[in-house]
Amino acid sequence: MNAFYVCRAPNGGTSRTLLRSRLNLADLCFRFVLSPLALVAKQVYTNATKLRRRSPDQTDRRKLLVHESMRAQCELCLVLRDGVAQGCFFAMGSKIEWTSVTWNPITGCSKASPGCKNCYAERMALRLRAMGQAKYRNGFQLTLHPDTLELPLSWKKPSLVFVGSMTDIFHDDVPFDYIEKILNTMRRASWHTFQVLTKRSARLLELRTLISWPDNVWVGVTVEDQQHTFRIDHLRRVDARVRFLSVEPLLGPIDDVDLTGIDWLIVGGESGPGARPVAEEWVIGLRDKCEASNVPFFFKQWGGVNKGATGRKLQGKIYDQRPVTSNQSPNRQFRMYRPLHGVE
Ligand code: SF4
């Protein structure tokens, strides 16, 4: 079975015919034994079958429910095809709480610091290679994909686009002229807001005189512990309209942090196999610093092996604050996926 055809069904539904046409019994058995993706497809198929029986006046609700059941599948779809499923109701979704769609003109990376230990991108890239996905035939080895360089230009709806969820675009092996091409697309796709995040802050700093960051690009660095706060100093020297920090996975207390010149802080615990624990007081400490410095604070998750069970409430509240810039179009799709529950 090619499970990815499931989410190409039009109108948010899952076509029984479509599924059947793709099924091959031997392959189906293989997938159900070896691939957790097959379990997702099975759940989606079951949900869609139940929902199809609902009355016509429940159509909108049905779409939304099917959408919710497809979230994991959509994320895989995005990883595989970068959200190009035109006409697919689910095409623009991302599981990442602080963005709406991912774009990967590069895949693969190498470990840069302790935060990389349980890298999600590595795990996913190896899984996709094992599934025979062409884009990931090199696994987690850094690979350029020039054929996807102009992809965001085809997305007409203004979106928050996370650039490089499966890589680090400031990796040493990414040529500067390729970074320039990515920038050029971001510049031309001015109706989107792009989010660039790196752990290679030294290279970001080194290239700062060569890069003119467009206003629709937010630039951020990852800081996982006190030892890596030097990346914030590098970021501060970058002339970007919005500078943000992703403090994820938070691996220890960060007591000494200067948020001058920083426009947004995202904090999260590690999730997935081997997740390292996060302490509540570390998160509270950062939230309090944001409040004292008037910096929007976004708490992504507690994480753990089952992040759904631990949720994302901090002292009973969901923190979904984010920067607002004048060139930002209201992102209806993002809001639909993640209603804002910011702290008042
Ligand atoms: S920098 Fe990011 S993509 Fe690269 S290994 Fe580390 S966590 Fe993974």
Boltz pocket constraint, residues with backbone or C-beta under 6 A from the ligand:
constraints:
  - pocket:
      binder: B
      contacts: [[A, 108], [A, 109], [A, 110], [A, 111], [A, 112], [A, 113], [A, 115], [A, 116], [A, 119], [A, 120], [A, 121], [A, 122], [A, 165], [A, 166], [A, 167], [A, 168], [A, 199]]
      max_distance: 6.0
